[in-house]
């Protein structure tokens, strides 16, 4: 067993009602390995488990384990950004693009990781800033979306990249996604799937009012400014990883750029991102007449 993994922090979302069996199974397994186990939320079904805040994970844990779906892993990733604490995802959800350890093979797969049989997968993040207040508003691992707020009307906005004007458009919104997030909202908006090792971002408009509008792939270190046109009669909102964010008024500019920190995911040595894409997107299914 890898001697560096002696203290394990379990992260769950308290609003998830299906966690009892999964958390109990993971905890029982870790305790049979004589490991110290912590959790970020008090658990009715495991009252003796030590509870620590997510902010204490980097100081008190050698490894963090997110139990849930990709949304759970996104939540802990934002909290652990820049701490260098390695993170493993156990998939109890449906898609599982990020969390590839499964409950059905828990003992085998987690034993391999605890024994040091894994490979590191660093992922970069995005940050957003409201220019008029110079206020850093949020961190995202998947995507940042600027969209109409509480209205079915389109919004008008201008996009600039590295200080150079790109275009003006009317649309329901725009998605700025990392390679990690290219299989999420950006894909639904018609954007390309980016290889997770690419240093790139994708810009995909949501229901644009122009047939010539197409998704755009740019360098990951680009600085993107989205400015709401003064002619807008309604407000917009910026959201990060699907979480409600800040309200934008006509004339406001939101800046999206690469966050200085990264997150370190651990995968099994035989992890194959393409096989996950095939399974989740049903690329390999035989067609029938």
NORHU-V755398 format. One record per residue. RES is the residue in three letters. PSI is psi in degrees with one decimal (999 if undefined). Layout:
BEGIN
RES,PSI / RES,PSI
END
This chain:
BEGIN
UNK,142.3 / UNK,117.1 / UNK,-14.9 / UNK,-14.0 / UNK,82.5 / UNK,-23.6 / UNK,117.4 / UNK,128.0 / UNK,122.2 / UNK,131.7 / UNK,124.8 / UNK,160.3 / UNK,124.9 / UNK,-18.2 / UNK,9.5 / UNK,113.2 / UNK,-6.7 / UNK,18.0 / UNK,-17.3 / UNK,-52.0 / UNK,-43.2 / UNK,-47.2 / UNK,-40.0 / UNK,-43.8 / UNK,-43.6 / UNK,-44.3 / UNK,-46.3 / UNK,-42.1 / UNK,-46.0 / UNK,-37.9 / UNK,-26.6 / UNK,-18.7 / UNK,9.2 / UNK,37.4 / UNK,150.3 / UNK,127.1 / UNK,131.9 / UNK,161.4 / UNK,153.0 / UNK,-10.2 / UNK,140.6 / UNK,136.2 / UNK,125.4 / UNK,-36.6 / UNK,-9.7 / UNK,67.6 / UNK,-20.3 / UNK,-3.6 / UNK,131.8 / UNK,132.5 / UNK,127.9 / UNK,157.0 / UNK,157.4 / UNK,-28.0 / UNK,-21.7 / UNK,-6.9 / UNK,-48.1 / UNK,-28.5 / UNK,-31.6 / UNK,-3.5 / UNK,151.5 / UNK,-19.1 / UNK,138.6 / UNK,138.9 / UNK,120.7 / UNK,124.6 / UNK,117.1 / UNK,-142.1 / UNK,-167.7 / UNK,-31.2 / UNK,-38.8 / UNK,-41.9 / UNK,-35.7 / UNK,-40.7 / UNK,-47.9 / UNK,-29.6 / UNK,-43.0 / UNK,-38.3 / UNK,-31.1 / UNK,3.2 / UNK,127.0 / UNK,-2.4 / UNK,-17.2 / UNK,12.5 / UNK,122.5 / UNK,151.0 / UNK,133.6 / UNK,139.2 / UNK,130.5 / UNK,117.3 / UNK,116.1 / UNK,2.2 / UNK,-153.4 / UNK,-51.0 / UNK,-62.2 / UNK,42.8 / UNK,-30.8 / UNK,-43.0 / UNK,108.2 / UNK,-4.3 / UNK,134.0 / UNK,154.9 / UNK,-32.9 / UNK,-26.6 / UNK,29.4 / UNK,-53.0 / UNK,-44.3 / UNK,-49.5 / UNK,-43.8 / UNK,-31.9 / UNK,-39.7 / UNK,-44.1 / UNK,-43.2 / UNK,-26.0 / UNK,1.6 / UNK,8.3 / UNK,76.8 / UNK,171.0 / UNK,145.0 / UNK,144.2 / UNK,88.2 / UNK,137.7 / UNK,138.7 / UNK,163.1 / UNK,169.5 / UNK,154.8 / UNK,151.9 / UNK,144.9 / UNK,133.1 / UNK,117.4 / UNK,-41.3 / UNK,-26.9 / UNK,-2.5 / UNK,39.9 / UNK,115.4 / UNK,120.2 / UNK,-35.7 / UNK,166.6 / UNK,142.5 / UNK,141.6 / UNK,-33.9 / UNK,-65.1 / UNK,161.2 / UNK,132.4 / UNK,129.4 / UNK,124.8 / UNK,165.5 / UNK,143.4 / UNK,116.9 / UNK,40.6 / UNK,147.9 / UNK,1.7 / UNK,148.9 / UNK,161.5 / UNK,151.7 / UNK,134.0 / UNK,157.8 / UNK,142.6 / UNK,132.8 / UNK,145.9 / UNK,121.1 / UNK,39.6 / UNK,1.1 / UNK,131.4 / UNK,130.5 / UNK,-61.4 / UNK,168.6 / UNK,144.4 / UNK,160.6 / UNK,129.9 / UNK,172.9 / UNK,-19.9 / UNK,-171.0 / UNK,140.2 / UNK,129.5 / UNK,112.8 / UNK,145.9 / UNK,170.4 / UNK,-36.2 / UNK,-41.4 / UNK,2.9 / UNK,-15.6 / UNK,9.0 / UNK,-125.2 / UNK,-37.6 / UNK,-39.1 / UNK,-40.1 / UNK,-27.2 / UNK,8.1 / UNK,9.4 / UNK,163.1 / UNK,156.9 / UNK,121.7 / UNK,139.6 / UNK,136.7 / UNK,-15.2 / UNK,-3.1 / UNK,144.0 / UNK,76.9 / UNK,163.3 / UNK,154.2 / UNK,136.1 / UNK,120.6 / UNK,120.9 / UNK,147.3 / UNK,114.9 / UNK,59.6 / UNK,150.9 / UNK,45.1 / UNK,126.6 / UNK,-20.8 / UNK,-8.9 / UNK,131.5 / UNK,152.5 / UNK,152.8 / UNK,133.9 / UNK,129.0 / UNK,170.9 / UNK,146.5 / UNK,-25.5 / UNK,11.5 / UNK,150.3 / UNK,120.4 / UNK,125.6 / UNK,125.9 / UNK,118.8 / UNK,124.3 / UNK,130.3 / UNK,145.5 / UNK,-18.3 / UNK,-8.5 / UNK,139.1 / UNK,-4.2 / UNK,163.8 / UNK,169.2 / UNK,173.7 / UNK,147.3 / UNK,129.2 / UNK,147.7 / UNK,123.7 / UNK,35.6 / UNK,0.6 / UNK,133.7 / UNK,138.0 / UNK,-131.6 / UNK,146.0 / UNK,135.7 / UNK,131.4 / UNK,158.8 / UNK,132.9 / UNK,-16.3 / UNK,150.8 / UNK,131.4 / UNK,134.6 / UNK,129.7 / UNK,127.5 / UNK,171.2 / UNK,132.7 / UNK,145.4 / UNK,-19.3 / UNK,164.1 / UNK,174.9 / UNK,142.2 / UNK,103.8 / UNK,148.1 / UNK,131.1 / UNK,160.0 / UNK,152.5 / UNK,-29.2 / UNK,15.5 / UNK,131.0 / UNK,106.4 / UNK,-34.1 / UNK,-34.5 / UNK,-33.0 / UNK,-43.4 / UNK,-43.6 / UNK,-42.9 / UNK,-45.9 / UNK,-33.5 / UNK,3.2 / UNK,42.0 / UNK,-28.2 / UNK,3.2 / UNK,134.9 / UNK,138.3 / UNK,142.5 / UNK,149.0 / UNK,999
END
